């Protein structure tokens, strides 16, 4: 019936597990996301120009 005394309520009141590191060095990597966003914008530009040439 006693509560475990492994951590104090101020440190972890909801008893969540400790956070895991996002990468090997802990820094977020935005290079891949940036490439995906640039390619999506380029695809939209190509579709826009292609549809404009096709329908006019």
Secondary structure, DSSP 8 states (H G I E B T S, - for coil): -----SS-TTT-TT-------SSSSS----HHHHHHHHHHHHHHHHHHHHHHHHH-
